[in-house]
Amino acid sequence: MKFFKTLALTIGFGMCGMAAEAAEAALELLDAATSYTADFTVSSPRGTYRGKVWHAKGRERREVATSGGGQAVLLRRDLDAAYVMSLGAKWYVGVSMQAAGALAGGLDSWQVSRTKLREETVSGLKATRWTARADGPKGGFTGDIWTTRDGIIVKAVGVVDNPKGDDSPVEMTLSGLKVGAVDQQMLDLPHGWFGFDLRKVPADRIEQAIEGIKPLLEGRKGG
């Protein structure tokens, strides 16, 4: 659960980075037309995560290395699915996009707006700096974001707001950005893995459902 929320937060930055000046639904802004791969770093009070992202229209995968062999989140908007995957143990859990948003602090309901500040260079790339605000019933994000001319966010610095008061400073950066075709195998669910499809479980019951299957997942080792 903790890992999922952290990776989902990095996905949320991608949503913010593509907002128009008028507020729009964040999930509608996630599906960039530009395909790319890059390395990413996310730092927050929970720690620092480093990993890789593969993105194509309608699909995105983000993964990080861990002592257990790595973990990933695979988004498939065409299937209304978000998969959490254990790369070492070869298992996955699929939830609906709405449930994924709920687990990540209400990202599915965020409305995003931004205002252009100036042009800057980030990681050797020309980028536009914006001040951004994302709002939802369960929190939001306030800070600055930097996007390329293709609408790809390469940096975000700000605060994730929580209605309970424990706001968290967060920073995300992309490096080694490569725009172009993506290996399609990285954007498909692997064949033959052990998994659970929880897409039909209501968002308000998804945490309970995941807790129920955790013992089955934690004891597994990769085949």
Number of C-alpha atoms within 10 A of each C-alpha: 12 10 15 17 16 19 21 22 20 23 21 24 24 26 25 30 28 26 25 15 13 10 15 17 20 26 22 14 17 23 20 20 13 14 19 20 23 18 18 22 17 22 17 15 8 12 9 13 19 17 19 18 22 22 28 20 15 16 23 25 22 26 23 20 15 14 7 12 13 16 24 22 24 24 28 21 18 9 12 14 22 28 26 25 24 24 20 17 20 21 23 23 20 23 24 24 22 21 25 25 22 19 20 22 23 18 30 20 20 26 22 27 22 23 15 15 13 11 14 14 12 18 13 9 15 15 23 20 24 22 18 24 23 27 20 20 13 16 19 23 26 20 18 22 29 28 24 20 10 13 17 22 23 25 25 27 21 18 18 20 20 16 12 8 8 9 14 14 16 22 19 23 22 22 17 13 16 13 14 12 13 15 13 11 8 16 19 14 15 14 7 9 16 16 16 15 14 19 21 11 15 14 20 12 10 20 15 11 14 16 10 10 12 11 10 9 18 11 8 14 12 13 10
